[in-house]
Amino acid sequence: MNSYAAVMARRSEIMRAAVGIDYDRFETGQIGFHYQEMMAQIGYEPAAVEQIQDELGVGKTPLRELANVTELVRQLAPAGKGARILLKDEALNPSGSFKARRAAVSVYHAQQNGYPGVISATSGNYGAAVAAMAARCRLPCIVVQEVFDSRGVGQPEIIEKSRRCEAYGAEVIQLTVGPELFYVFLLLLEETGFFNASLYTPFAIAGIETLGMEIAREVQARYHRQPDMVVVTHAGGGNVTGTARGLRRCGCQGTQVVGVSVDLRGLHMASDRDFNRKSFTTGHTGFGVPFATWPDRTDVPRNAARPLRYLQHYVTVTQGEVFYATEMLAQLEGLERGPAGNTALAAAVVLAQELDRDQILVVQETEYTGAGKHPTAQLAFARQNGVQVRSGDPRTSVPGASIIIPSQPELLGIKEVELGQLRRSYLRKATQGRSRIDRSDLEFLAAEVGLGEEETREILHGLGVTAQ
């Protein structure tokens, strides 16, 4: 009855009960679903989200101008270049990250709909966010985490997050890396009847929309213009999706949305060997690329995070560059924040050099830091696992083998991820086993990859798929 195969066979039934959404009613054609209708009918309206977040003490975080970082950028940039860099300081949310926004709506929804508690499966900041919001709403909370490799060794960053969850009163179930995470998660949902506070429901994405809205409003009020570029750390796609949707709600159609991931290519996220050879549990290519090319690989039938709909550019940075940006933020601006949240900042220093001086670039979030999340702890742990740490040219680093921290700011760089390749990969997976699709599916796929119908049709033709 509770064998792995049996539990997986009834996963859809378990998930439907745990989120209370009939996803089937949004399905259309052979492939697609009514995404915008799902968001409008299931997610909360912005005014309601803002009220929920106000009641729970979430949001309205400061938008800080990084004057000293901007000055450094202008010293590095060509004449007339070097955009003003602003930072949305999300570390000041109750749980220390922007994920309090998505957790606030999810936990509120669970409370209003009579669920006896909430569960979250995450090794990231979201677990702490759900635990904090559950405490505010007086709901029991369980957080399921992958913490250890087969030796029983855990990353200091994840252990720090476990401590944070427990501090908020959550029960934390710690597992070794592997497929048992989802199995245990499903069993707990079934046994407890708790709400699945997934990162990928319309509730969670609606919670992030306020972040984009606040950025748009605050830049307009202070500088009387829209932000030219918003740089977002990209993992599972919710951060990009929610922020971009919020910006668009406020009329920022021309604002470039740039996703940034740490380059961890070559490391397998479910590998026992690789698990502790990376210094970032999120915001890296191990999430960013797979979730862009197939969003519905999640714990809900249809993921409300659809990053290819909203990304204009996608770039990567190295682990060493993120650690450099973390120290730079602390020493130039007096803001000590967690490294993972500075992924976007590392790229922003380079991107700002390509923009004019009168333009505005917003780094969309920060995260809290703590004993296990601090660069010192993470770099010491890397060395213990055989990873070389030194200063030099970060482009010579090899994920899982070396972390090269830039020896000077001129060595900071970015690498463009070809969105065309990601779009093609998505379309290949979506149409696998099909030689023809109908008109409704073409419309859906074009929206999914952020292209016009004719461009999408051409790519599909190259894949051997005819679109009516």
FENZI-V219968 format. One record per residue. N is the residue number from 1. RES is the residue in three letters. OMEGA is omega in whole degrees, -180 to 180 (* if undefined). D_FIRST is the distance of its C-alpha to the first C-alpha in whole Angstrom. Layout:
N,RES,OMEGA,D_FIRST + N,RES,OMEGA,D_FIRST
This chain:
1,MET,-179,0 + 2,ASN,173,4 + 3,SER,-180,6 + 4,TYR,-178,9 + 5,ALA,-178,9 + 6,ALA,180,6 + 7,VAL,179,7 + 8,MET,-180,11 + 9,ALA,180,10 + 10,ARG,-178,10 + 11,ARG,-178,13 + 12,SER,179,16 + 13,GLU,180,14 + 14,ILE,-177,14 + 15,MET,-179,17 + 16,ARG,179,19 + 17,ALA,-174,18 + 18,ALA,177,19 + 19,VAL,176,22 + 20,GLY,-179,23 + 21,ILE,173,25 + 22,ASP,-178,25 + 23,TYR,-176,26 + 24,ASP,-175,26 + 25,ARG,178,29 + 26,PHE,-178,31 + 27,GLU,-180,30 + 28,THR,178,33 + 29,GLY,179,34 + 30,GLN,-170,32 + 31,ILE,-164,32 + 32,GLY,171,33 + 33,PHE,-178,32 + 34,HIS,-175,35 + 35,TYR,-176,35 + 36,GLN,177,38 + 37,GLU,177,37 + 38,MET,-180,33 + 39,MET,-178,35 + 40,ALA,-175,38 + 41,GLN,-176,35 + 42,ILE,179,33 + 43,GLY,180,34 + 44,TYR,176,37 + 45,GLU,-177,41 + 46,PRO,-179,43 + 47,ALA,179,45 + 48,ALA,178,41 + 49,VAL,180,40 + 50,GLU,179,43 + 51,GLN,178,43 + 52,ILE,-178,40 + 53,GLN,175,41 + 54,ASP,-178,44 + 55,GLU,-178,42 + 56,LEU,176,40 + 57,GLY,-176,43 + 58,VAL,174,42 + 59,GLY,-177,44 + 60,LYS,179,48 + 61,THR,-177,48 + 62,PRO,171,51 + 63,LEU,-172,52 + 64,ARG,172,54 + 65,GLU,180,57 + 66,LEU,-173,57 + 67,ALA,-177,61 + 68,ASN,176,61 + 69,VAL,178,58 + 70,THR,178,60 + 71,GLU,178,63 + 72,LEU,-180,62 + 73,VAL,-178,60 + 74,ARG,174,64 + 75,GLN,-178,65 + 76,LEU,-171,63 + 77,ALA,172,63 + 78,PRO,-179,66 + 79,ALA,178,69 + 80,GLY,-179,68 + 81,LYS,179,64 + 82,GLY,-177,61 + 83,ALA,173,60 + 84,ARG,-178,59 + 85,ILE,175,56 + 86,LEU,-178,54 + 87,LEU,175,51 + 88,LYS,-169,48 + 89,ASP,-176,47 + 90,GLU,177,44 + 91,ALA,-179,44 + 92,LEU,170,45 + 93,ASN,-175,42 + 94,PRO,-178,40 + 95,SER,174,38 + 96,GLY,177,40 + 97,SER,179,39 + 98,PHE,-176,39 + 99,LYS,172,35 + 100,ALA,180,36 + 101,ARG,-179,37 + 102,ARG,179,34 + 103,ALA,-178,32 + 104,ALA,-178,35 + 105,VAL,-179,34 + 106,SER,-179,30 + 107,VAL,176,30 + 108,TYR,-180,33 + 109,HIS,178,31 + 110,ALA,180,28 + 111,GLN,-177,30 + 112,GLN,-177,32 + 113,ASN,169,29 + 114,GLY,176,27 + 115,TYR,-177,24 + 116,PRO,180,24 + 117,GLY,-179,24 + 118,VAL,176,24 + 119,ILE,174,22 + 120,SER,176,23 + 121,ALA,-176,22 + 122,THR,173,26 + 123,SER,-176,28 + 124,GLY,-179,31 + 125,ASN,-177,33 + 126,TYR,178,31 + 127,GLY,178,29 + 128,ALA,180,32 + 129,ALA,179,33 + 130,VAL,180,30 + 131,ALA,-180,30 + 132,ALA,-179,34 + 133,MET,176,34 + 134,ALA,177,31 + 135,ALA,179,33 + 136,ARG,-178,36 + 137,CYS,178,34 + 138,ARG,176,33 + 139,LEU,172,29 + 140,PRO,-177,27 + 141,CYS,173,26 + 142,ILE,175,23 + 143,VAL,179,24 + 144,VAL,-174,22 + 145,GLN,163,24 + 146,GLU,-174,24 + 147,VAL,-167,27 + 148,PHE,166,28 + 149,ASP,-175,28 + 150,SER,176,27 + 151,ARG,-175,30 + 152,GLY,-179,29 + 153,VAL,-179,32 + 154,GLY,177,32 + 155,GLN,-180,34 + 156,PRO,180,36 + 157,GLU,-179,36 + 158,ILE,178,32 + 159,ILE,175,33 + 160,GLU,-180,35 + 161,LYS,174,33 + 162,SER,178,31 + 163,ARG,-179,34 + 164,ARG,179,35 + 165,CYS,-179,31 + 166,GLU,178,31 + 167,ALA,179,35 + 168,TYR,175,34 + 169,GLY,-180,31 + 170,ALA,168,28 + 171,GLU,-178,25 + 172,VAL,177,25 + 173,ILE,-174,22 + 174,GLN,-176,24 + 175,LEU,170,22 + 176,THR,-179,23 + 177,VAL,179,24 + 178,GLY,-174,21 + 179,PRO,-177,18 + 180,GLU,-179,16 + 181,LEU,-177,18 + 182,PHE,178,16 + 183,TYR,180,13 + 184,VAL,179,14 + 185,PHE,179,16 + 186,LEU,178,13 + 187,LEU,-180,11 + 188,LEU,177,14 + 189,LEU,-178,15 + 190,GLU,-176,12 + 191,GLU,-174,13 + 192,THR,-173,17 + 193,GLY,-180,17 + 194,PHE,177,20 + 195,PHE,175,22 + 196,ASN,180,22 + 197,ALA,-176,25 + 198,SER,173,25 + 199,LEU,-163,28 + 200,TYR,174,28 + 201,THR,173,28 + 202,PRO,179,31 + 203,PHE,-177,32 + 204,ALA,-179,32 + 205,ILE,177,34 + 206,ALA,179,36 + 207,GLY,-180,37 + 208,ILE,-179,38 + 209,GLU,180,41 + 210,THR,178,43 + 211,LEU,176,44 + 212,GLY,180,45 + 213,MET,179,47 + 214,GLU,178,48 + 215,ILE,-179,50 + 216,ALA,-177,51 + 217,ARG,-176,53 + 218,GLU,177,54 + 219,VAL,179,56 + 220,GLN,-178,57 + 221,ALA,-175,59 + 222,ARG,-172,60 + 223,TYR,176,61 + 224,HIS,177,62 + 225,ARG,176,60 + 226,GLN,175,56 + 227,PRO,179,54 + 228,ASP,-179,55 + 229,MET,172,52 + 230,VAL,-175,49 + 231,VAL,-169,47 + 232,VAL,172,43 + 233,THR,-174,41 + 234,HIS,174,38 + 235,ALA,-179,35 + 236,GLY,175,32 + 237,GLY,-179,34 + 238,GLY,-179,34 + 239,ASN,178,37 + 240,VAL,-175,39 + 241,THR,-177,38 + 242,GLY,-180,39 + 243,THR,-179,42 + 244,ALA,179,43 + 245,ARG,178,42 + 246,GLY,177,44 + 247,LEU,-179,47 + 248,ARG,177,47 + 249,ARG,-179,47 + 250,CYS,173,50 + 251,GLY,-178,52 + 252,CYS,-178,52 + 253,GLN,-177,51 + 254,GLY,180,54 + 255,THR,177,52 + 256,GLN,175,50 + 257,VAL,-177,47 + 258,VAL,175,46 + 259,GLY,-179,43 + 260,VAL,174,43 + 261,SER,171,40 + 262,VAL,-179,41 + 263,ASP,176,41 + 264,LEU,179,38 + 265,ARG,-179,38 + 266,GLY,176,37 + 267,LEU,179,35 + 268,HIS,-172,31 + 269,MET,180,29 + 270,ALA,-178,26 + 271,SER,178,28 + 272,ASP,-180,28 + 273,ARG,-174,32 + 274,ASP,-172,33 + 275,PHE,-178,31 + 276,ASN,178,34 + 277,ARG,175,37 + 278,LYS,-177,37 + 279,SER,-179,38 + 280,PHE,-179,37 + 281,THR,180,33 + 282,THR,178,34 + 283,GLY,-178,37 + 284,HIS,-175,37 + 285,THR,177,37 + 286,GLY,171,33 + 287,PHE,-170,32 + 288,GLY,-178,35 + 289,VAL,-180,35 + 290,PRO,-178,32 + 291,PHE,175,31 + 292,ALA,-175,35 + 293,THR,174,34 + 294,TRP,-174,30 + 295,PRO,-172,30 + 296,ASP,175,26 + 297,ARG,-168,25 + 298,THR,-179,23 + 299,ASP,173,21 + 300,VAL,-176,22 + 301,PRO,179,23 + 302,ARG,-178,26 + 303,ASN,177,28 + 304,ALA,176,31 + 305,ALA,-178,33 + 306,ARG,-169,35 + 307,PRO,-178,37 + 308,LEU,175,39 + 309,ARG,-167,40 + 310,TYR,-177,42 + 311,LEU,169,43 + 312,GLN,177,47 + 313,HIS,177,47 + 314,TYR,-177,44 + 315,VAL,175,45 + 316,THR,173,44 + 317,VAL,180,46 + 318,THR,178,45 + 319,GLN,-179,44 + 320,GLY,179,47 + 321,GLU,177,49 + 322,VAL,176,46 + 323,PHE,177,47 + 324,TYR,-180,51 + 325,ALA,179,50 + 326,THR,178,49 + 327,GLU,178,52 + 328,MET,-180,54 + 329,LEU,-180,53 + 330,ALA,-172,53 + 331,GLN,179,57 + 332,LEU,-174,58 + 333,GLU,180,57 + 334,GLY,180,56 + 335,LEU,177,52 + 336,GLU,-177,50 + 337,ARG,-177,46 + 338,GLY,-176,43 + 339,PRO,-175,43 + 340,ALA,179,40 + 341,GLY,-180,42 + 342,ASN,177,45 + 343,THR,180,44 + 344,ALA,180,45 + 345,LEU,179,49 + 346,ALA,178,49 + 347,ALA,-177,49 + 348,ALA,180,51 + 349,VAL,179,54 + 350,VAL,-178,54 + 351,LEU,-179,54 + 352,ALA,179,56 + 353,GLN,180,59 + 354,GLU,-179,59 + 355,LEU,178,59 + 356,ASP,-177,63 + 357,ARG,-179,64 + 358,ASP,179,64 + 359,GLN,-175,60 + 360,ILE,176,57 + 361,LEU,179,54 + 362,VAL,169,51 + 363,VAL,-159,49 + 364,GLN,-179,46 + 365,GLU,167,44 + 366,THR,173,44 + 367,GLU,179,42 + 368,TYR,172,42 + 369,THR,-179,43 + 370,GLY,-173,42 + 371,ALA,-177,42 + 372,GLY,-178,39 + 373,LYS,-176,40 + 374,HIS,179,44 + 375,PRO,-179,45 + 376,THR,180,46 + 377,ALA,-176,43 + 378,GLN,180,41 + 379,LEU,176,44 + 380,ALA,179,44 + 381,PHE,178,41 + 382,ALA,179,41 + 383,ARG,180,44 + 384,GLN,-179,42 + 385,ASN,173,40 + 386,GLY,179,43 + 387,VAL,178,43 + 388,GLN,177,47 + 389,VAL,179,48 + 390,ARG,175,52 + 391,SER,-179,54 + 392,GLY,-179,56 + 393,ASP,-176,55 + 394,PRO,-180,51 + 395,ARG,178,51 + 396,THR,-178,51 + 397,SER,178,48 + 398,VAL,-178,45 + 399,PRO,-179,41 + 400,GLY,180,40 + 401,ALA,-177,43 + 402,SER,171,46 + 403,ILE,-177,46 + 404,ILE,-180,50 + 405,ILE,-177,51 + 406,PRO,179,54 + 407,SER,177,57 + 408,GLN,-174,59 + 409,PRO,179,58 + 410,GLU,-177,59 + 411,LEU,174,57 + 412,LEU,-179,54 + 413,GLY,176,53 + 414,ILE,174,50 + 415,LYS,-178,48 + 416,GLU,171,48 + 417,VAL,-176,45 + 418,GLU,-180,45 + 419,LEU,178,44 + 420,GLY,179,45 + 421,GLN,178,42 + 422,LEU,179,39 + 423,ARG,179,40 + 424,ARG,179,40 + 425,SER,178,37 + 426,TYR,-177,35 + 427,LEU,178,37 + 428,ARG,-179,36 + 429,LYS,-177,32 + 430,ALA,-175,32 + 431,THR,-177,34 + 432,GLN,179,32 + 433,GLY,-179,33 + 434,ARG,175,35 + 435,SER,179,39 + 436,ARG,172,40 + 437,ILE,-177,39 + 438,ASP,-175,40 + 439,ARG,-178,42 + 440,SER,179,40 + 441,ASP,175,38 + 442,LEU,179,41 + 443,GLU,179,42 + 444,PHE,-177,38 + 445,LEU,177,38 + 446,ALA,177,42 + 447,ALA,-178,41 + 448,GLU,-176,38 + 449,VAL,175,40 + 450,GLY,180,43 + 451,LEU,173,46 + 452,GLY,-177,48 + 453,GLU,-179,47 + 454,GLU,177,49 + 455,GLU,179,48 + 456,THR,179,45 + 457,ARG,-180,46 + 458,GLU,178,48 + 459,ILE,179,45 + 460,LEU,179,42 + 461,HIS,178,45 + 462,GLY,178,45 + 463,LEU,-180,42 + 464,GLY,-179,42 + 465,VAL,178,41 + 466,THR,177,43 + 467,ALA,-180,43 + 468,GLN,*,45
